[in-house]
Amino acid sequence: MNYFHERNIEDFLQAILEGKEPLITVEDGRDTVEIFSAIYRSTSEGRSIKWPMK
């Protein structure tokens, strides 16, 4: 698992140095967090959650 984190961090730092977009953007990360939040919320509340959440 650490391998993938290391690769993501390396890519992020390289993107900063080169002034380019990283392979995984902030938007990608935000979408991932929102998806998992919806899953957890759905499970805890026992109902469907619309995605994207508002």
mmCIF file as Biopython writes it, N, C-alpha, C and O atoms, coordinates in Angstrom:
data_model
#
loop_
_atom_site.group_PDB
_atom_site.id
_atom_site.type_symbol
_atom_site.label_atom_id
_atom_site.label_alt_id
_atom_site.label_comp_id
_atom_site.label_asym_id
_atom_site.label_entity_id
_atom_site.label_seq_id
_atom_site.pdbx_PDB_ins_code
_atom_site.Cartn_x
_atom_site.Cartn_y
_atom_site.Cartn_z
_atom_site.occupancy
_atom_site.B_iso_or_equiv
_atom_site.auth_seq_id
_atom_site.auth_asym_id
_atom_site.pdbx_PDB_model_num
ATOM 1   N N  . MET A ? 1  ? 0.821   -1.189 0.000   1.0 0.0 1  A 1 
ATOM 2   C CA . MET A ? 1  ? 0.000   0.000  0.000   1.0 0.0 1  A 1 
ATOM 3   C C  . MET A ? 1  ? 0.869   1.260  0.000   1.0 0.0 1  A 1 
ATOM 4   O O  . MET A ? 1  ? 0.546   2.229  -0.687  1.0 0.0 1  A 1 
ATOM 5   N N  . ASN A ? 2  ? 1.946   1.258  0.746   1.0 0.0 2  A 1 
ATOM 6   C CA . ASN A ? 2  ? 2.824   2.427  0.791   1.0 0.0 2  A 1 
ATOM 7   C C  . ASN A ? 2  ? 3.366   2.778  -0.582  1.0 0.0 2  A 1 
ATOM 8   O O  . ASN A ? 2  ? 3.612   3.947  -0.877  1.0 0.0 2  A 1 
ATOM 9   N N  . TYR A ? 3  ? 3.554   1.768  -1.422  1.0 0.0 3  A 1 
ATOM 10  C CA . TYR A ? 3  ? 4.087   2.006  -2.763  1.0 0.0 3  A 1 
ATOM 11  C C  . TYR A ? 3  ? 3.235   3.029  -3.509  1.0 0.0 3  A 1 
ATOM 12  O O  . TYR A ? 3  ? 3.765   3.964  -4.109  1.0 0.0 3  A 1 
ATOM 13  N N  . PHE A ? 4  ? 1.917   2.852  -3.472  1.0 0.0 4  A 1 
ATOM 14  C CA . PHE A ? 4  ? 1.034   3.749  -4.219  1.0 0.0 4  A 1 
ATOM 15  C C  . PHE A ? 4  ? 1.004   5.144  -3.627  1.0 0.0 4  A 1 
ATOM 16  O O  . PHE A ? 4  ? 0.927   6.129  -4.361  1.0 0.0 4  A 1 
ATOM 17  N N  . HIS A ? 5  ? 1.065   5.238  -2.303  1.0 0.0 5  A 1 
ATOM 18  C CA . HIS A ? 5  ? 1.125   6.554  -1.664  1.0 0.0 5  A 1 
ATOM 19  C C  . HIS A ? 5  ? 2.412   7.264  -2.057  1.0 0.0 5  A 1 
ATOM 20  O O  . HIS A ? 5  ? 2.401   8.458  -2.354  1.0 0.0 5  A 1 
ATOM 21  N N  . GLU A ? 6  ? 3.504   6.541  -2.059  1.0 0.0 6  A 1 
ATOM 22  C CA . GLU A ? 6  ? 4.791   7.133  -2.439  1.0 0.0 6  A 1 
ATOM 23  C C  . GLU A ? 6  ? 4.751   7.635  -3.878  1.0 0.0 6  A 1 
ATOM 24  O O  . GLU A ? 6  ? 5.240   8.726  -4.171  1.0 0.0 6  A 1 
ATOM 25  N N  . ARG A ? 7  ? 4.164   6.837  -4.782  1.0 0.0 7  A 1 
ATOM 26  C CA . ARG A ? 7  ? 4.085   7.249  -6.186  1.0 0.0 7  A 1 
ATOM 27  C C  . ARG A ? 7  ? 3.223   8.497  -6.339  1.0 0.0 7  A 1 
ATOM 28  O O  . ARG A ? 7  ? 3.556   9.397  -7.109  1.0 0.0 7  A 1 
ATOM 29  N N  . ASN A ? 8  ? 2.106   8.549  -5.598  1.0 0.0 8  A 1 
ATOM 30  C CA . ASN A ? 8  ? 1.228   9.723  -5.675  1.0 0.0 8  A 1 
ATOM 31  C C  . ASN A ? 8  ? 1.927   10.971 -5.157  1.0 0.0 8  A 1 
ATOM 32  O O  . ASN A ? 8  ? 1.813   12.042 -5.753  1.0 0.0 8  A 1 
ATOM 33  N N  . ILE A ? 9  ? 2.649   10.836 -4.053  1.0 0.0 9  A 1 
ATOM 34  C CA . ILE A ? 9  ? 3.373   11.980 -3.492  1.0 0.0 9  A 1 
ATOM 35  C C  . ILE A ? 9  ? 4.466   12.429 -4.451  1.0 0.0 9  A 1 
ATOM 36  O O  . ILE A ? 9  ? 4.638   13.627 -4.676  1.0 0.0 9  A 1 
ATOM 37  N N  . GLU A ? 10 ? 5.202   11.485 -5.016  1.0 0.0 10 A 1 
ATOM 38  C CA . GLU A ? 10 ? 6.251   11.833 -5.988  1.0 0.0 10 A 1 
ATOM 39  C C  . GLU A ? 10 ? 5.653   12.571 -7.186  1.0 0.0 10 A 1 
ATOM 40  O O  . GLU A ? 10 ? 6.194   13.581 -7.635  1.0 0.0 10 A 1 
ATOM 41  N N  . ASP A ? 11 ? 4.536   12.059 -7.698  1.0 0.0 11 A 1 
ATOM 42  C CA . ASP A ? 11 ? 3.898   12.703 -8.837  1.0 0.0 11 A 1 
ATOM 43  C C  . ASP A ? 11 ? 3.435   14.108 -8.481  1.0 0.0 11 A 1 
ATOM 44  O O  . ASP A ? 11 ? 3.596   15.039 -9.270  1.0 0.0 11 A 1 
ATOM 45  N N  . PHE A ? 12 ? 2.854   14.264 -7.279  1.0 0.0 12 A 1 
ATOM 46  C CA . PHE A ? 12 ? 2.377   15.574 -6.835  1.0 0.0 12 A 1 
ATOM 47  C C  . PHE A ? 12 ? 3.534   16.575 -6.745  1.0 0.0 12 A 1 
ATOM 48  O O  . PHE A ? 12 ? 3.427   17.702 -7.231  1.0 0.0 12 A 1 
ATOM 49  N N  . LEU A ? 13 ? 4.628   16.158 -6.126  1.0 0.0 13 A 1 
ATOM 50  C CA . LEU A ? 13 ? 5.780   17.052 -5.999  1.0 0.0 13 A 1 
ATOM 51  C C  . LEU A ? 13 ? 6.376   17.386 -7.356  1.0 0.0 13 A 1 
ATOM 52  O O  . LEU A ? 13 ? 6.772   18.528 -7.591  1.0 0.0 13 A 1 
ATOM 53  N N  . GLN A ? 14 ? 6.445   16.410 -8.251  1.0 0.0 14 A 1 
ATOM 54  C CA . GLN A ? 14 ? 6.964   16.645 -9.600  1.0 0.0 14 A 1 
ATOM 55  C C  . GLN A ? 14 ? 6.064   17.624 -10.353 1.0 0.0 14 A 1 
ATOM 56  O O  . GLN A ? 14 ? 6.555   18.482 -11.087 1.0 0.0 14 A 1 
ATOM 57  N N  . ALA A ? 15 ? 4.764   17.498 -10.175 1.0 0.0 15 A 1 
ATOM 58  C CA . ALA A ? 15 ? 3.821   18.409 -10.828 1.0 0.0 15 A 1 
ATOM 59  C C  . ALA A ? 15 ? 4.053   19.841 -10.359 1.0 0.0 15 A 1 
ATOM 60  O O  . ALA A ? 15 ? 3.993   20.776 -11.158 1.0 0.0 15 A 1 
ATOM 61  N N  . ILE A ? 16 ? 4.315   20.015 -9.068  1.0 0.0 16 A 1 
ATOM 62  C CA . ILE A ? 16 ? 4.599   21.356 -8.542  1.0 0.0 16 A 1 
ATOM 63  C C  . ILE A ? 16 ? 5.870   21.907 -9.183  1.0 0.0 16 A 1 
ATOM 64  O O  . ILE A ? 16 ? 5.902   23.054 -9.630  1.0 0.0 16 A 1 
ATOM 65  N N  . LEU A ? 17 ? 6.917   21.080 -9.225  1.0 0.0 17 A 1 
ATOM 66  C CA . LEU A ? 17 ? 8.188   21.538 -9.782  1.0 0.0 17 A 1 
ATOM 67  C C  . LEU A ? 17 ? 8.071   21.884 -11.266 1.0 0.0 17 A 1 
ATOM 68  O O  . LEU A ? 17 ? 8.717   22.818 -11.740 1.0 0.0 17 A 1 
ATOM 69  N N  . GLU A ? 18 ? 7.249   21.132 -11.996 1.0 0.0 18 A 1 
ATOM 70  C CA . GLU A ? 18 ? 7.107   21.340 -13.434 1.0 0.0 18 A 1 
ATOM 71  C C  . GLU A ? 18 ? 5.933   22.252 -13.798 1.0 0.0 18 A 1 
ATOM 72  O O  . GLU A ? 18 ? 5.738   22.572 -14.971 1.0 0.0 18 A 1 
ATOM 73  N N  . GLY A ? 19 ? 5.160   22.665 -12.809 1.0 0.0 19 A 1 
ATOM 74  C CA . GLY A ? 19 ? 4.030   23.539 -13.072 1.0 0.0 19 A 1 
ATOM 75  C C  . GLY A ? 19 ? 2.931   22.870 -13.890 1.0 0.0 19 A 1 
ATOM 76  O O  . GLY A ? 19 ? 2.315   23.502 -14.749 1.0 0.0 19 A 1 
ATOM 77  N N  . LYS A ? 20 ? 2.690   21.590 -13.620 1.0 0.0 20 A 1 
ATOM 78  C CA . LYS A ? 20 ? 1.663   20.855 -14.370 1.0 0.0 20 A 1 
ATOM 79  C C  . LYS A ? 20 ? 0.662   20.238 -13.405 1.0 0.0 20 A 1 
ATOM 80  O O  . LYS A ? 20 ? 0.868   20.239 -12.192 1.0 0.0 20 A 1 
ATOM 81  N N  . GLU A ? 21 ? -0.432  19.709 -13.963 1.0 0.0 21 A 1 
ATOM 82  C CA . GLU A ? 21 ? -1.435  19.023 -13.158 1.0 0.0 21 A 1 
ATOM 83  C C  . GLU A ? 21 ? -0.898  17.666 -12.715 1.0 0.0 21 A 1 
ATOM 84  O O  . GLU A ? 21 ? -0.256  16.972 -13.503 1.0 0.0 21 A 1 
ATOM 85  N N  . PRO A ? 22 ? -1.149  17.278 -11.465 1.0 0.0 22 A 1 
ATOM 86  C CA . PRO A ? 22 ? -0.780  15.925 -11.039 1.0 0.0 22 A 1 
ATOM 87  C C  . PRO A ? 22 ? -1.730  14.911 -11.671 1.0 0.0 22 A 1 
ATOM 88  O O  . PRO A ? 22 ? -2.803  15.277 -12.152 1.0 0.0 22 A 1 
ATOM 89  N N  . LEU A ? 23 ? -1.339  13.651 -11.671 1.0 0.0 23 A 1 
ATOM 90  C CA . LEU A ? 23 ? -2.191  12.604 -12.232 1.0 0.0 23 A 1 
ATOM 91  C C  . LEU A ? 23 ? -3.521  12.520 -11.492 1.0 0.0 23 A 1 
ATOM 92  O O  . LEU A ? 23 ? -4.563  12.294 -12.107 1.0 0.0 23 A 1 
ATOM 93  N N  . ILE A ? 24 ? -3.489  12.700 -10.176 1.0 0.0 24 A 1 
ATOM 94  C CA . ILE A ? 24 ? -4.707  12.706 -9.375  1.0 0.0 24 A 1 
ATOM 95  C C  . ILE A ? 24 ? -4.914  14.128 -8.889  1.0 0.0 24 A 1 
ATOM 96  O O  . ILE A ? 24 ? -4.105  14.666 -8.133  1.0 0.0 24 A 1 
ATOM 97  N N  . THR A ? 25 ? -6.010  14.731 -9.333  1.0 0.0 25 A 1 
ATOM 98  C CA . THR A ? 25 ? -6.263  16.133 -9.016  1.0 0.0 25 A 1 
ATOM 99  C C  . THR A ? 25 ? -7.028  16.287 -7.707  1.0 0.0 25 A 1 
ATOM 100 O O  . THR A ? 25 ? -7.501  15.307 -7.131  1.0 0.0 25 A 1 
ATOM 101 N N  . VAL A ? 26 ? -7.141  17.513 -7.254  1.0 0.0 26 A 1 
ATOM 102 C CA . VAL A ? 26 ? -7.931  17.819 -6.064  1.0 0.0 26 A 1 
ATOM 103 C C  . VAL A ? 26 ? -9.378  17.384 -6.280  1.0 0.0 26 A 1 
ATOM 104 O O  . VAL A ? 26 ? -10.012 16.837 -5.378  1.0 0.0 26 A 1 
ATOM 105 N N  . GLU A ? 27 ? -9.890  17.631 -7.473  1.0 0.0 27 A 1 
ATOM 106 C CA . GLU A ? 27 ? -11.266 17.245 -7.793  1.0 0.0 27 A 1 
ATOM 107 C C  . GLU A ? 27 ? -11.452 15.734 -7.680  1.0 0.0 27 A 1 
ATOM 108 O O  . GLU A ? 27 ? -12.468 15.269 -7.164  1.0 0.0 27 A 1 
ATOM 109 N N  . ASP A ? 28 ? -10.468 14.966 -8.164  1.0 0.0 28 A 1 
ATOM 110 C CA . ASP A ? 28 ? -10.529 13.501 -8.041  1.0 0.0 28 A 1 
ATOM 111 C C  . ASP A ? 28 ? -10.603 13.091 -6.570  1.0 0.0 28 A 1 
ATOM 112 O O  . ASP A ? 28 ? -11.407 12.238 -6.196  1.0 0.0 28 A 1 
ATOM 113 N N  . GLY A ? 29 ? -9.774  13.694 -5.755  1.0 0.0 29 A 1 
ATOM 114 C CA . GLY A ? 29 ? -9.758  13.384 -4.325  1.0 0.0 29 A 1 
ATOM 115 C C  . GLY A ? 29 ? -11.069 13.750 -3.652  1.0 0.0 29 A 1 
ATOM 116 O O  . GLY A ? 29 ? -11.587 12.996 -2.827  1.0 0.0 29 A 1 
ATOM 117 N N  . ARG A ? 30 ? -11.604 14.914 -4.010  1.0 0.0 30 A 1 
ATOM 118 C CA . ARG A ? 30 ? -12.871 15.356 -3.434  1.0 0.0 30 A 1 
ATOM 119 C C  . ARG A ? 30 ? -14.004 14.406 -3.818  1.0 0.0 30 A 1 
ATOM 120 O O  . ARG A ? 30 ? -14.838 14.068 -2.978  1.0 0.0 30 A 1 
ATOM 121 N N  . ASP A ? 31 ? -14.040 13.976 -5.075  1.0 0.0 31 A 1 
ATOM 122 C CA . ASP A ? 31 ? -15.061 13.022 -5.522  1.0 0.0 31 A 1 
ATOM 123 C C  . ASP A ? 31 ? -14.963 11.713 -4.743  1.0 0.0 31 A 1 
ATOM 124 O O  . ASP A ? 31 ? -15.979 11.148 -4.339  1.0 0.0 31 A 1 
ATOM 125 N N  . THR A ? 32 ? -13.755 11.240 -4.536  1.0 0.0 32 A 1 
ATOM 126 C CA . THR A ? 32 ? -13.546 9.989  -3.799  1.0 0.0 32 A 1 
ATOM 127 C C  . THR A ? 32 ? -14.053 10.113 -2.367  1.0 0.0 32 A 1 
ATOM 128 O O  . THR A ? 32 ? -14.743 9.221  -1.873  1.0 0.0 32 A 1 
ATOM 129 N N  . VAL A ? 33 ? -13.718 11.207 -1.703  1.0 0.0 33 A 1 
ATOM 130 C CA . VAL A ? 33 ? -14.176 11.423 -0.326  1.0 0.0 33 A 1 
ATOM 131 C C  . VAL A ? 33 ? -15.699 11.503 -0.291  1.0 0.0 33 A 1 
ATOM 132 O O  . VAL A ? 33 ? -16.328 10.955 0.614   1.0 0.0 33 A 1 
ATOM 133 N N  . GLU A ? 34 ? -16.293 12.180 -1.267  1.0 0.0 34 A 1 
ATOM 134 C CA . GLU A ? 34 ? -17.749 12.316 -1.286  1.0 0.0 34 A 1 
ATOM 135 C C  . GLU A ? 34 ? -18.436 10.968 -1.518  1.0 0.0 34 A 1 
ATOM 136 O O  . GLU A ? 34 ? -19.465 10.682 -0.907  1.0 0.0 34 A 1 
ATOM 137 N N  . ILE A ? 35 ? -17.875 10.150 -2.389  1.0 0.0 35 A 1 
ATOM 138 C CA . ILE A ? 35 ? -18.440 8.824  -2.640  1.0 0.0 35 A 1 
ATOM 139 C C  . ILE A ? 35 ? -18.409 7.983  -1.359  1.0 0.0 35 A 1 
ATOM 140 O O  . ILE A ? 35 ? -19.414 7.378  -0.986  1.0 0.0 35 A 1 
ATOM 141 N N  . PHE A ? 36 ? -17.258 7.949  -0.693  1.0 0.0 36 A 1 
ATOM 142 C CA . PHE A ? 36 ? -17.159 7.163  0.540   1.0 0.0 36 A 1 
ATOM 143 C C  . PHE A ? 36 ? -18.041 7.742  1.646   1.0 0.0 36 A 1 
ATOM 144 O O  . PHE A ? 36 ? -18.603 6.990  2.442   1.0 0.0 36 A 1 
ATOM 145 N N  . SER A ? 37 ? -18.166 9.059  1.703   1.0 0.0 37 A 1 
ATOM 146 C CA . SER A ? 37 ? -19.058 9.669  2.691   1.0 0.0 37 A 1 
ATOM 147 C C  . SER A ? 37 ? -20.500 9.248  2.446   1.0 0.0 37 A 1 
ATOM 148 O O  . SER A ? 37 ? -21.237 8.957  3.388   1.0 0.0 37 A 1 
ATOM 149 N N  . ALA A ? 38 ? -20.898 9.216  1.179   1.0 0.0 38 A 1 
ATOM 150 C CA . ALA A ? 38 ? -22.258 8.787  0.843   1.0 0.0 38 A 1 
ATOM 151 C C  . ALA A ? 38 ? -22.478 7.320  1.215   1.0 0.0 38 A 1 
ATOM 152 O O  . ALA A ? 38 ? -23.544 6.952  1.709   1.0 0.0 38 A 1 
ATOM 153 N N  . ILE A ? 39 ? -21.472 6.492  0.976   1.0 0.0 39 A 1 
ATOM 154 C CA . ILE A ? 39 ? -21.575 5.074  1.321   1.0 0.0 39 A 1 
ATOM 155 C C  . ILE A ? 39 ? -21.739 4.909  2.830   1.0 0.0 39 A 1 
ATOM 156 O O  . ILE A ? 39 ? -22.625 4.184  3.281   1.0 0.0 39 A 1 
ATOM 157 N N  . TYR A ? 40 ? -20.889 5.578  3.612   1.0 0.0 40 A 1 
ATOM 158 C CA . TYR A ? 40 ? -20.971 5.474  5.072   1.0 0.0 40 A 1 
ATOM 159 C C  . TYR A ? 40 ? -22.311 6.011  5.582   1.0 0.0 40 A 1 
ATOM 160 O O  . TYR A ? 40 ? -22.945 5.411  6.450   1.0 0.0 40 A 1 
ATOM 161 N N  . ARG A ? 41 ? -22.725 7.139  5.032   1.0 0.0 41 A 1 
ATOM 162 C CA . ARG A ? 41 ? -23.990 7.736  5.463   1.0 0.0 41 A 1 
ATOM 163 C C  . ARG A ? 41 ? -25.166 6.814  5.137   1.0 0.0 41 A 1 
ATOM 164 O O  . ARG A ? 41 ? -26.063 6.627  5.959   1.0 0.0 41 A 1 
ATOM 165 N N  . SER A ? 42 ? -25.156 6.243  3.939   1.0 0.0 42 A 1 
ATOM 166 C CA . SER A ? 42 ? -26.207 5.322  3.526   1.0 0.0 42 A 1 
ATOM 167 C C  . SER A ? 42 ? -26.278 4.125  4.468   1.0 0.0 42 A 1 
ATOM 168 O O  . SER A ? 42 ? -27.359 3.694  4.868   1.0 0.0 42 A 1 
ATOM 169 N N  . THR A ? 43 ? -25.114 3.599  4.811   1.0 0.0 43 A 1 
ATOM 170 C CA . THR A ? 43 ? -25.059 2.442  5.707   1.0 0.0 43 A 1 
ATOM 171 C C  . THR A ? 43 ? -25.568 2.799  7.102   1.0 0.0 43 A 1 
ATOM 172 O O  . THR A ? 43 ? -26.348 2.047  7.687   1.0 0.0 43 A 1 
ATOM 173 N N  . SER A ? 44 ? -25.138 3.925  7.633   1.0 0.0 44 A 1 
ATOM 174 C CA . SER A ? 44 ? -25.529 4.290  9.002   1.0 0.0 44 A 1 
ATOM 175 C C  . SER A ? 44 ? -26.995 4.697  9.092   1.0 0.0 44 A 1 
ATOM 176 O O  . SER A ? 44 ? -27.644 4.470  10.113  1.0 0.0 44 A 1 
ATOM 177 N N  . GLU A ? 45 ? -27.525 5.307  8.010   1.0 0.0 45 A 1 
ATOM 178 C CA . GLU A ? 45 ? -28.922 5.750  8.032   1.0 0.0 45 A 1 
ATOM 179 C C  . GLU A ? 45 ? -29.874 4.721  7.430   1.0 0.0 45 A 1 
ATOM 180 O O  . GLU A ? 45 ? -31.092 4.863  7.540   1.0 0.0 45 A 1 
ATOM 181 N N  . GLY A ? 46 ? -29.331 3.696  6.801   1.0 0.0 46 A 1 
ATOM 182 C CA . GLY A ? 46 ? -30.149 2.641  6.223   1.0 0.0 46 A 1 
ATOM 183 C C  . GLY A ? 46 ? -31.020 3.105  5.066   1.0 0.0 46 A 1 
ATOM 184 O O  . GLY A ? 46 ? -32.131 2.611  4.878   1.0 0.0 46 A 1 
ATOM 185 N N  . ARG A ? 47 ? -30.511 4.053  4.298   1.0 0.0 47 A 1 
ATOM 186 C CA . ARG A ? 47 ? -31.278 4.554  3.153   1.0 0.0 47 A 1 
ATOM 187 C C  . ARG A ? 47 ? -30.335 4.955  2.024   1.0 0.0 47 A 1 
ATOM 188 O O  . ARG A ? 47 ? -29.125 5.078  2.214   1.0 0.0 47 A 1 
ATOM 189 N N  . SER A ? 48 ? -30.918 5.156  0.846   1.0 0.0 48 A 1 
ATOM 190 C CA . SER A ? 48 ? -30.127 5.593  -0.307  1.0 0.0 48 A 1 
ATOM 191 C C  . SER A ? 48 ? -29.747 7.061  -0.135  1.0 0.0 48 A 1 
ATOM 192 O O  . SER A ? 48 ? -30.512 7.857  0.409   1.0 0.0 48 A 1 
ATOM 193 N N  . ILE A ? 49 ? -28.574 7.395  -0.601  1.0 0.0 49 A 1 
ATOM 194 C CA . ILE A ? 49 ? -28.088 8.777  -0.568  1.0 0.0 49 A 1 
ATOM 195 C C  . ILE A ? 49 ? -27.831 9.194  -2.010  1.0 0.0 49 A 1 
ATOM 196 O O  . ILE A ? 49 ? -27.155 8.492  -2.763  1.0 0.0 49 A 1 
ATOM 197 N N  . LYS A ? 50 ? -28.383 10.356 -2.386  1.0 0.0 50 A 1 
ATOM 198 C CA . LYS A ? 50 ? -28.149 10.856 -3.746  1.0 0.0 50 A 1 
ATOM 199 C C  . LYS A ? 50 ? -26.692 11.301 -3.880  1.0 0.0 50 A 1 
ATOM 200 O O  . LYS A ? 50 ? -26.098 11.877 -2.968  1.0 0.0 50 A 1 
ATOM 201 N N  . TRP A ? 51 ? -26.161 11.013 -5.031  1.0 0.0 51 A 1 
ATOM 202 C CA . TRP A ? 51 ? -24.799 11.459 -5.318  1.0 0.0 51 A 1 
ATOM 203 C C  . TRP A ? 51 ? -24.810 12.191 -6.641  1.0 0.0 51 A 1 
ATOM 204 O O  . TRP A ? 51 ? -25.421 11.675 -7.577  1.0 0.0 51 A 1 
ATOM 205 N N  . PRO A ? 52 ? -24.198 13.333 -6.802  1.0 0.0 52 A 1 
ATOM 206 C CA . PRO A ? 52 ? -23.371 13.956 -5.763  1.0 0.0 52 A 1 
ATOM 207 C C  . PRO A ? 52 ? -24.233 14.514 -4.638  1.0 0.0 52 A 1 
ATOM 208 O O  . PRO A ? 52 ? -25.379 14.914 -4.843  1.0 0.0 52 A 1 
ATOM 209 N N  . MET A ? 53 ? -23.648 14.526 -3.449  1.0 0.0 53 A 1 
ATOM 210 C CA . MET A ? 53 ? -24.356 15.054 -2.292  1.0 0.0 53 A 1 
ATOM 211 C C  . MET A ? 53 ? -24.324 16.575 -2.373  1.0 0.0 53 A 1 
ATOM 212 O O  . MET A ? 53 ? -23.453 17.159 -3.019  1.0 0.0 53 A 1 
ATOM 213 N N  . LYS A ? 54 ? -25.281 17.201 -1.711  1.0 0.0 54 A 1 
ATOM 214 C CA . LYS A ? 54 ? -25.309 18.675 -1.725  1.0 0.0 54 A 1 
ATOM 215 C C  . LYS A ? 54 ? -24.866 19.223 -0.398  1.0 0.0 54 A 1 
ATOM 216 O O  . LYS A ? 54 ? -24.823 20.440 -0.216  1.0 0.0 54 A 1 
#
